[in-house]
Amino acid sequence: MTTATSSEKIFVTKPYLPPKEEYYSYVDKIYETGHLTNEGPLVKELERKLSDYLGVKNFQYVTNGTIALQFALKALGIEDGEIISTPFSYVATTSSILWERCKPVFVDIEPDNYTLDVNKIEAAITDKTKAIMPVHVFGYACDVDGIQKIADKYGLKVIYDAAHAFGSIYKGKSLLSYGDVSTLSFHATKLFHTVEGGACIAKDKEVFDRLHMIKRFGNIGDEHYNLGINGKQSEFHAAMGLANFAHLEDIKQRRKTISEYYDELLEGRLARPSVQSELEYNYAYYPVLFKTEEELLSVFAALNQQGIYPRRYFYPSLNTIGYMPERYKCLVSEDISKRIACLPLYVGLKDSDIEMICKIILADG
Ligand SMILES: *Cc1c(COP(=O)(O)O)cnc(C)c1O
């Protein structure tokens, strides 16, 4: 078998780069105004465009998706106690809880779409529980209604780590409009990026105002209202965001086409998560589930030999990380995380690359 169409390695993702001139035209504006940061015109324009596009109000652009989670906890007044969360996510979900001096309490996931298992949440609630922090993992919707019902019953806040849910629509509205706060990541590897960046979307205007205060030191001029920190994003990051924004439809379309081509070529030979009927999926990832970890490792070895590097998203299950304050058993997450991988999915991925990837998987699997 021949190696990839070029000598270029193929990773799970490759950051989208807009045409240089389009980025430069925004940079020219920065040079014209001399406004580099502190909520300048490009940041304002990006916030406006994104909140319109996503169909959400109370949108705050911040420096990254991890600080967005920390801001959500701060803005909701959660300073200690237990946060019920999922072990099947990127480590930032859990580390943001720990960094805010709260304790993550892990509840297992659904076997079919890997989101928090709503039937297991109540058993984990104690008098110290303050909030539930589920993840719309890979862009699949959590059981938002079930989770809200439990939150209402016990007086808990709901913070969605929606880092993967950019553009996902659920039951006719943005998946980001559920819960008290949803957070996004615009990291270079994500579906939509601003190099680094993130956002908080608040249900209440009051929480939005607090988020806004926190992200700029808690003050307006010389008046200090509350403790804050610096979470402001620069005009250069917004420039990249605006340049990418203009290509969003093409980005989405290509990702959809690639995903459907994988579906066709893999012929159902690998298990895939089941997408809810009421979800308009955003094609953020292409996860596949192998039968065993051995099979995954063997396919990875064959792919690596051809310069193809999928990623073990998400491995290990976060409840097994050594520095967690308490041990929890999450058998479904521990099992899935050993067998799951995300296949390469990005705009520049060629049809011939997809064909080669599938050929290797089917030969080895
Ligand atoms: C990427 C990611 C984050 C962190 O976002 P950054 O912008 O890199 O800080 C948080 N949660 C999940 C689920 C992610 O995938």
The ligand as an SDF file (V2000), in Angstrom:
LIG
                    3D

 15 15  0  0  0  0  0  0  0  0999 V2000
  -11.3870   22.0200   24.1320 C   0  0  0  0  0  0  0  0  0  0  0  0
  -12.2320   21.7230   25.3140 C   0  0  0  0  0  0  0  0  0  0  0  0
  -12.2070   22.5160   26.4690 C   0  0  0  0  0  0  0  0  0  0  0  0
  -11.1790   23.5790   26.6950 C   0  0  0  0  0  0  0  0  0  0  0  0
  -11.1880   24.6000   25.8050 O   0  0  0  0  0  0  0  0  0  0  0  0
   -9.9030   25.5450   25.6450 P   0  0  0  0  0  0  0  0  0  0  0  0
  -10.4300   26.6440   24.7780 O   0  0  0  0  0  0  0  0  0  0  0  0
   -8.8390   24.7350   24.9890 O   0  0  0  0  0  0  0  0  0  0  0  0
   -9.5140   26.0160   26.9960 O   0  0  0  0  0  0  0  0  0  0  0  0
  -13.1030   22.2360   27.4760 C   0  0  0  0  0  0  0  0  0  0  0  0
  -13.9640   21.2160   27.3910 N   0  0  0  0  0  0  0  0  0  0  0  0
  -13.9990   20.4050   26.3090 C   0  0  0  0  0  0  0  0  0  0  0  0
  -14.9930   19.3000   26.2820 C   0  0  0  0  0  0  0  0  0  0  0  0
  -13.1150   20.6150   25.2510 C   0  0  0  0  0  0  0  0  0  0  0  0
  -13.1150   19.7850   24.2050 O   0  0  0  0  0  0  0  0  0  0  0  0
  1  2  1  0
  2  3  1  0
  2 14  2  0
  3  4  1  0
  3 10  2  0
  4  5  1  0
  5  6  1  0
  6  7  2  0
  6  8  1  0
  6  9  1  0
 10 11  1  0
 11 12  2  0
 12 13  1  0
 12 14  1  0
 14 15  1  0
M  END
$$$$
